[in-house]
Each structure stands twice: as C-alpha cells, then as structure tokens.
C-alpha cells in the first residue's frame, strides 16, 4: 500500500503540469480569503493607520500626534507606498500580501531545489506551504508577517544562492529593510554565514572571504537603517536604531504574572502606563530596567519560564483566525467553518513540525550543509522568545522553511520506498 501511495505522490508532483497547478492552488486560496474583507484591529489597525498617515505625508506619529518610533516603521512605510499607488483600502493590503505570498512561494521552490538537489522535494515543499491554512489566513491582514517573510526569504536566497559582490550588497539592502520591519533581523546573518563557511571545508582559507561578505552585507544594511536612526535622533532627542518597544516587550514576558506568553496586565507592567504617551524613551528605559531587574531577582523563575515560552511559540498555530473573529463578517456568517479550519490547520502544522523534527536523521548525511539554514531560521524566534515571551505568530516567518524540510523528508521517504 505504501509503495503504491509513494508512487502516486511522486507521479502527481512530477507531472509536467504540477507546478502551475501548485502555484494556482496557493494563490487562488490566498486570493479568495482577501474577499473576507478583514477590518484591521489591534496591531493591524495601528499599522494601517500609520501607513495611511505616511501616504498622506503626515509623518510617523503616535496616538497624540507626537513623533514616535515605538513600532518599527518598515511595514507601515512599505504599505504607504502601496497606498499611494492603489489607494488606502484593505484591498490594497490584500494585494500587497498576495504578491508577497507569490514571491515567498517562488523563493521556497527555488531554495528547496538548490539545497536538496531534488525536484520532488521542491514540489513537495511548495505543496506543503500551498495548503497550509494559517499562511492563507494572514494574507488579508495588515500585519507584518506576510511581507516580512518574503523579505527574510529574499535576503537568504540572495546570500546563499547568488555569487558576486552585487548580490551581497542587494542582500544587505533587503536585510536592512527587513530589520526596519522586525528589529532583531540582522542577528540571523552571522549564523547563516557560519553555515556558509563550514559547509565546504577548508575553513581558514575561506574565512576572509566569508567575513568580507558579512561586512559588506552589514554595511549595505546600515545604509537602509541609518536614515531612520538619524530621524529618530532628530525627533526623539536620543539614538534609537529602529524602535523603542524592546523594553516593554521584555517586561511583558518577565514578571510575576508571566506564564510564558504575553502578559500586559501584570501590575509591574501597568505601573508605568502613564509614561507611555508622555515620554516613550523614558517608558522604554524604565520597562527595560524593570524587566532586567525582575530577571536578576528571579533567575530560577526566568529559567523555568523558558520551556513555557517555547511552548507558547511553537505549540499552537492558526492564530490568523483571531482577526476574522473581530474584523470580518465572514466569521459571523460561518463560525463553525472557521473552527474546523483551525482544527485542520493545527493537525497539518503538527505534521509539518514532526517532519522538521525527524529530518536531521533523514537528510543530514552527517555533514554541515544548507539543510541547517531552516533550523537557524527556526532557532532565531526561539532564542528571542526565551528572552522575551512566546507568541505563536512569531514562528510564522520560519514556516516556509519548515515546509521546505517537510518536502525534503517526503522526497527522501519516496526514494527509500523505491530502493
């Protein structure tokens, strides 16, 4: 039975018409969800309103009209450019995310081909991502995840598949823009460079070249980030590289109420609420002091929170549905259908994670190679969650890489059935 099943999967995925069908499946499903017309709420509403502000030339301002850097500017700025072209509407948001999804799908396919050396693995990866419900649910939402994932994948694709210094410079520019969307992005670059250095041996001979590529990339990224940093110094009176929400993010994950997730209602967090709109620099500084102080005073508790934070990050999935519950009539019209979709998504997500977990024993072949990069990408939000807090949406950018590995495992399973 398994032999027939593996043969059938291989024939279907390698059919000459399979690729257009897979892309159509991914993009039609994602395009269909745009019709749900999700009204931005919570974080999405903030990004949407600031993008609207920027598109009208009003600057990047807080709730009381003051210059702000509390949230990273990258996504509102990108969205504002789209608003200038397509008009301020949720349909423009959907169009931007739909295009970002198309780019993500192509990058996933190409990276899987190059890293695995298998067309079957690449198409399996694309199928795994195409039918992944949570990735679809995010497309209509004015949140950072869909566009950021495309930027992160593009930077990694340029860094790992292109030769020449021009590609390194462009990768740096892309990583710089991604950093303006999520401030910690550049932390991942040294780990990818380490994989690049070790994968072919002869480490000491190649070290100067790889180090040079890293330096050029970081300088190119700095060219993108520096204008925003200078703007922050001018408007806020102090040096803020990207954003001022690091302190409160730390405090909301490390306090007496913390259980691994985001705890904004903890008394310690609430004690500095008055500072937020009055002086965001003081708010950030005080929150960081309280957060680091709590960790220093409760080292055992901080350590005990680590597995809970990892669970909150990687355990549940399907959080994209929440925006539909509060911002779309589609949920009110068919709540049970969304609940079924959430359940199906959770099962599919856990299957992908299971493949991701077993893959090193199936595909590693006992050598360092590009297969490690997806694990580097997954380790990135995990390390951040351990320091701050675990929230399921933060694993979203790693999921195309999880799908890549799942496709690779599928191809390996089929190959072993054929032996």
Secondary structure by P-SEA (a helix, b strand, c coil): caaaaaaaaaaaaaccaaaaaaaaaaaaaaaaaaaccccccaaaaaaaaaaaaaaaccccccccccccccccaaaaaaaaaaaaaccccaaaaaaaaaaaaaaaaaaaaaaaaaaaccaaaaaaaaaaaaacaaaaaacccccccaaaaaaaaaaaaaacccccaaaaaaaaaaaaaaaaaccccccaaaaaaaaaaccccccccaaaaaaaaaaaaaaaaaaaaaaaaaaaaaacccccccccaaaaaaaaaccccccccccccccccccccccccccaaaaaaaaaaaaaaaaaacaaaaaaaaaaaaaaacccccccccccccccccccccaaaaaaaaaaaaaaaaaaaaaaaacccccccccccccaaaaaaaaaaaaaaaabbbbccccccaaaaaaaaaaaaaaaaaaaaac
